[in-house]
Amino acid sequence: MPSKLANIHSNLFIDAFVMTNLSFDSVSFIHALAMAPTGDPSGPGGGLMSFLPMILIFVAFWFLLIAPQRKKQKEHDKMIQALEKGANVKTVGGVFGTITGVKDDRFVVRIAENVKIEVAREAISAKLD
């Protein structure tokens, strides 16, 4: 019959072994779950089927966010190119004025009597009718 001291020593040895070699902190547990095989990858459509959700999410982002933004940017660029003297405009800062001069990379905008400012082409947000 083993002594009580030998039994405690044996339990301490097992506890120390578990604590040093079989440590399951939250990071390693999550990593183990993420790396666990989900099925037979050689099965029908295994490789492509695992990427299908990512592909669908990208397509949804394209049609809901990217494509409309690109269309809006093209329309804005077209409006900027069509601006000329006498057009009433609004800047991105909320300043209203009339274009009195067109330069290579900026417009001269009259915002009040005898007050003219130069703004970058990108700073014009809208043409007013």
MIDOSE-1310 file (N, C-alpha, C; in nm, 2 decimals, decimal comma, always signed):
residues 129
mpsk	+0,08/-0,12/+0,00/+0,00/+0,00/+0,00/+0,09/+0,12/+0,00; +0,07/+0,21/-0,10/+0,16/+0,33/-0,10/+0,13/+0,43/+0,01; +0,23/+0,49/+0,05/+0,21/+0,58/+0,16/+0,15/+0,71/+0,11; +0,09/+0,78/+0,21/+0,02/+0,91/+0,17/+0,12/+1,01/+0,11
lani	+0,24/+1,01/+0,16/+0,34/+1,10/+0,11/+0,38/+1,07/-0,04; +0,39/+0,94/-0,07/+0,41/+0,90/-0,21/+0,30/+0,94/-0,30; +0,17/+0,93/-0,25/+0,05/+0,96/-0,33/+0,05/+1,11/-0,36; +0,08/+1,19/-0,26/+0,09/+1,34/-0,28/+0,20/+1,38/-0,38
hsnl	+0,31/+1,31/-0,36/+0,42/+1,33/-0,46/+0,38/+1,30/-0,60; +0,31/+1,19/-0,61/+0,27/+1,15/-0,75/+0,17/+1,25/-0,80; +0,08/+1,29/-0,72/-0,02/+1,39/-0,77/+0,05/+1,53/-0,80; +0,14/+1,57/-0,73/+0,22/+1,69/-0,76/+0,29/+1,68/-0,89
fida	+0,35/+1,56/-0,91/+0,42/+1,54/-1,03/+0,33/+1,55/-1,15; +0,21/+1,49/-1,14/+0,11/+1,49/-1,25/+0,06/+1,63/-1,27; +0,04/+1,70/-1,17/-0,01/+1,84/-1,18/+0,09/+1,93/-1,24; +0,22/+1,91/-1,21/+0,33/+1,99/-1,27/+0,34/+1,95/-1,42
fvmt	+0,33/+1,82/-1,45/+0,34/+1,78/-1,59/+0,22/+1,85/-1,67; +0,10/+1,84/-1,62/-0,01/+1,90/-1,69/+0,01/+2,05/-1,70; +0,05/+2,12/-1,60/+0,07/+2,27/-1,61/+0,18/+2,31/-1,71; +0,28/+2,23/-1,72/+0,39/+2,27/-1,81/+0,37/+2,22/-1,95
nlsf	+0,32/+2,10/-1,97/+0,31/+2,04/-2,10/+0,17/+2,05/-2,17; +0,07/+2,06/-2,09/-0,07/+2,06/-2,14/-0,14/+2,19/-2,11; -0,07/+2,30/-2,11/-0,13/+2,43/-2,08/-0,23/+2,47/-2,19; -0,35/+2,50/-2,15/-0,45/+2,54/-2,25/-0,50/+2,68/-2,21
dsvs	-0,42/+2,78/-2,25/-0,47/+2,92/-2,22/-0,56/+2,95/-2,34; -0,63/+3,06/-2,33/-0,73/+3,10/-2,43/-0,68/+3,12/-2,57; -0,56/+3,17/-2,58/-0,50/+3,19/-2,71/-0,47/+3,06/-2,78; -0,41/+2,97/-2,71/-0,38/+2,84/-2,78/-0,50/+2,76/-2,80
fiha	-0,60/+2,77/-2,72/-0,73/+2,70/-2,74/-0,80/+2,75/-2,86; -0,80/+2,88/-2,88/-0,86/+2,94/-3,00/-0,78/+2,90/-3,12; -0,65/+2,91/-3,11/-0,57/+2,87/-3,22/-0,59/+2,72/-3,26; -0,61/+2,64/-3,16/-0,63/+2,49/-3,19/-0,77/+2,48/-3,26
lama	-0,87/+2,55/-3,22/-1,00/+2,54/-3,28/-0,99/+2,59/-3,42; -0,92/+2,70/-3,45/-0,91/+2,76/-3,58/-0,83/+2,67/-3,68; -0,74/+2,60/-3,63/-0,66/+2,51/-3,71/-0,71/+2,37/-3,72; -0,82/+2,34/-3,65/-0,88/+2,21/-3,66/-0,94/+2,18/-3,80
ptgd	-0,92/+2,06/-3,85/-0,98/+2,02/-3,98/-1,13/+2,02/-3,97; -1,19/+2,07/-4,07/-1,34/+2,08/-4,07/-1,40/+1,97/-4,15; -1,33/+1,90/-4,23/-1,38/+1,79/-4,31/-1,28/+1,74/-4,40; -1,32/+1,66/-4,49/-1,23/+1,60/-4,59/-1,21/+1,70/-4,71
psgp	-1,09/+1,77/-4,72/-1,07/+1,86/-4,82/-1,07/+1,80/-4,96; -1,05/+1,68/-4,97/-1,04/+1,61/-5,10/-1,18/+1,57/-5,15; -1,28/+1,60/-5,07/-1,42/+1,57/-5,11/-1,46/+1,66/-5,22; -1,59/+1,65/-5,26/-1,63/+1,73/-5,38/-1,64/+1,87/-5,34
gggl	-1,56/+1,96/-5,42/-1,56/+2,10/-5,40/-1,50/+2,15/-5,27; -1,42/+2,07/-5,21/-1,36/+2,10/-5,08/-1,28/+2,23/-5,08; -1,19/+2,25/-5,17/-1,11/+2,37/-5,18/-1,19/+2,50/-5,21; -1,27/+2,49/-5,32/-1,34/+2,60/-5,37/-1,46/+2,64/-5,27
msfl	-1,52/+2,54/-5,21/-1,63/+2,56/-5,12/-1,59/+2,63/-4,99; -1,46/+2,62/-4,95/-1,42/+2,69/-4,83/-1,40/+2,84/-4,86; -1,37/+2,87/-4,99/-1,35/+3,02/-5,02/-1,47/+3,08/-5,07; -1,58/+3,01/-5,09/-1,70/+3,06/-5,15/-1,76/+3,18/-5,06
pmil	-1,77/+3,16/-4,93/-1,82/+3,27/-4,85/-1,74/+3,40/-4,86; -1,61/+3,39/-4,87/-1,52/+3,51/-4,89/-1,55/+3,57/-5,02; -1,56/+3,49/-5,12/-1,59/+3,54/-5,26/-1,72/+3,61/-5,26; -1,82/+3,56/-5,20/-1,96/+3,62/-5,20/-1,96/+3,75/-5,12
ifva	-1,88/+3,76/-5,01/-1,87/+3,88/-4,94/-1,80/+3,99/-5,02; -1,70/+3,95/-5,09/-1,63/+4,05/-5,18/-1,72/+4,10/-5,29; -1,80/+4,01/-5,35/-1,89/+4,05/-5,46/-2,00/+4,15/-5,40; -2,05/+4,12/-5,28/-2,15/+4,20/-5,22/-2,09/+4,34/-5,19
fwfl	-1,97/+4,35/-5,14/-1,90/+4,48/-5,11/-1,88/+4,55/-5,24; -1,85/+4,48/-5,35/-1,83/+4,55/-5,48/-1,95/+4,62/-5,53; -2,07/+4,54/-5,52/-2,19/+4,60/-5,58/-2,26/+4,70/-5,48; -2,23/+4,69/-5,35/-2,30/+4,77/-5,26/-2,22/+4,90/-5,22
liap	-2,08/+4,89/-5,23/-2,00/+5,00/-5,18/-1,91/+5,05/-5,29; -1,83/+4,97/-5,35/-1,72/+5,01/-5,44/-1,78/+5,07/-5,57; -1,86/+4,99/-5,64/-1,91/+5,04/-5,77/-1,99/+5,17/-5,76; -2,09/+5,19/-5,66/-2,16/+5,31/-5,66/-2,06/+5,43/-5,62
qrkk	-1,96/+5,41/-5,54/-1,87/+5,52/-5,51/-1,79/+5,56/-5,63; -1,74/+5,46/-5,71/-1,67/+5,49/-5,83/-1,75/+5,57/-5,93; -1,88/+5,53/-5,94/-1,97/+5,60/-6,03/-1,99/+5,75/-5,99; -2,01/+5,77/-5,86/-2,02/+5,90/-5,80/-1,90/+5,98/-5,82
qkeh	-1,78/+5,92/-5,81/-1,65/+5,99/-5,83/-1,64/+6,03/-5,98; -1,67/+5,95/-6,07/-1,67/+5,98/-6,21/-1,76/+6,10/-6,25; -1,88/+6,10/-6,19/-1,97/+6,21/-6,21/-1,92/+6,34/-6,16; -1,86/+6,33/-6,04/-1,80/+6,45/-5,98/-1,68/+6,51/-6,07
dkmi	-1,60/+6,42/-6,11/-1,48/+6,46/-6,20/-1,54/+6,52/-6,33; -1,64/+6,47/-6,38/-1,70/+6,52/-6,51/-1,76/+6,66/-6,48; -1,82/+6,68/-6,36/-1,88/+6,81/-6,33/-1,76/+6,91/-6,31; -1,65/+6,87/-6,25/-1,54/+6,96/-6,23/-1,48/+7,01/-6,36
qale	-1,47/+6,91/-6,45/-1,41/+6,95/-6,58/-1,50/+7,04/-6,66; -1,63/+7,04/-6,64/-1,73/+7,12/-6,72/-1,74/+7,26/-6,66; -1,69/+7,29/-6,54/-1,70/+7,42/-6,48/-1,63/+7,53/-6,56; -1,69/+7,64/-6,56/-1,63/+7,76/-6,63/-1,67/+7,89/-6,56
kgan	-1,62/+8,00/-6,61/-1,65/+8,13/-6,55/-1,80/+8,15/-6,54; -1,84/+8,21/-6,43/-1,98/+8,24/-6,41/-2,07/+8,14/-6,34; -2,01/+8,02/-6,32/-2,09/+7,91/-6,25/-2,09/+7,94/-6,10; -2,21/+7,92/-6,05/-2,23/+7,93/-5,90/-2,19/+7,79/-5,84
vktv	-2,10/+7,79/-5,74/-2,05/+7,67/-5,68/-2,06/+7,67/-5,53; -2,05/+7,55/-5,48/-2,04/+7,53/-5,33/-1,91/+7,45/-5,30; -1,83/+7,50/-5,21/-1,71/+7,42/-5,18/-1,74/+7,32/-5,07; -1,64/+7,23/-5,04/-1,66/+7,13/-4,94/-1,66/+7,19/-4,80
ggvf	-1,61/+7,31/-4,79/-1,62/+7,38/-4,66/-1,75/+7,46/-4,64; -1,84/+7,45/-4,74/-1,97/+7,52/-4,73/-1,97/+7,66/-4,77; -1,87/+7,71/-4,84/-1,86/+7,84/-4,89/-1,93/+7,85/-5,03; -2,02/+7,94/-5,05/-2,09/+7,96/-5,18/-2,02/+8,08/-5,25
gtit	-2,01/+8,06/-5,38/-1,95/+8,17/-5,46/-1,97/+8,15/-5,61; -1,91/+8,24/-5,69/-1,92/+8,24/-5,83/-1,78/+8,23/-5,89; -1,75/+8,14/-5,98/-1,62/+8,12/-6,04/-1,59/+8,24/-6,13; -1,48/+8,31/-6,11/-1,44/+8,42/-6,19/-1,31/+8,39/-6,27
gvkd	-1,25/+8,28/-6,24/-1,13/+8,25/-6,31/-1,10/+8,10/-6,30; -1,04/+8,05/-6,41/-1,01/+7,90/-6,41/-0,86/+7,89/-6,43; -0,79/+7,83/-6,34/-0,64/+7,80/-6,36/-0,62/+7,65/-6,37; -0,50/+7,61/-6,39/-0,47/+7,47/-6,41/-0,52/+7,38/-6,30
drfv	-0,49/+7,41/-6,18/-0,52/+7,32/-6,07/-0,62/+7,38/-5,97; -0,67/+7,50/-6,00/-0,76/+7,57/-5,90/-0,86/+7,66/-5,97; -0,95/+7,71/-5,90/-1,05/+7,80/-5,94/-1,04/+7,93/-5,86; -1,06/+8,04/-5,92/-1,08/+8,17/-5,85/-1,23/+8,19/-5,82
vria	-1,27/+8,20/-5,70/-1,41/+8,21/-5,66/-1,44/+8,34/-5,59; -1,54/+8,41/-5,64/-1,58/+8,54/-5,57/-1,68/+8,50/-5,47; -1,66/+8,53/-5,34/-1,75/+8,49/-5,24/-1,83/+8,61/-5,18; -1,78/+8,73/-5,21/-1,85/+8,86/-5,17/-1,79/+8,97/-5,26
envk	-1,85/+9,09/-5,25/-1,80/+9,20/-5,33/-1,65/+9,22/-5,30; -1,57/+9,23/-5,40/-1,42/+9,25/-5,38/-1,35/+9,15/-5,30; -1,41/+9,03/-5,28/-1,35/+8,92/-5,21/-1,34/+8,80/-5,30; -1,21/+8,76/-5,33/-1,19/+8,65/-5,42/-1,10/+8,55/-5,35
ieva	-1,12/+8,42/-5,36/-1,03/+8,32/-5,31/-1,00/+8,22/-5,41; -0,89/+8,16/-5,40/-0,85/+8,05/-5,49/-0,87/+7,92/-5,41; -0,94/+7,83/-5,48/-0,97/+7,70/-5,42/-0,92/+7,59/-5,52; -0,88/+7,48/-5,46/-0,84/+7,36/-5,54/-0,96/+7,31/-5,62
reai	-0,93/+7,24/-5,73/-1,04/+7,18/-5,81/-1,12/+7,08/-5,72; -1,05/+7,01/-5,64/-1,11/+6,90/-5,56/-1,20/+6,96/-5,45; -1,18/+7,09/-5,42/-1,26/+7,16/-5,31/-1,40/+7,20/-5,35; -1,43/+7,19/-5,48/-1,56/+7,22/-5,53/-1,65/+7,10/-5,51
sakl	-1,75/+7,11/-5,43/-1,84/+6,99/-5,41/-1,96/+6,99/-5,50; -2,01/+7,10/-5,54/-2,13/+7,10/-5,62/-2,14/+7,23/-5,70; -2,21/+7,21/-5,82/-2,25/+7,32/-5,90/-2,39/+7,36/-5,87; -2,42/+7,48/-5,85/-2,55/+7,53/-5,81/-2,62/+7,58/-5,94
d	-2,75/+7,56/-5,95/-2,82/+7,61/-6,07/-2,87/+7,75/-6,04
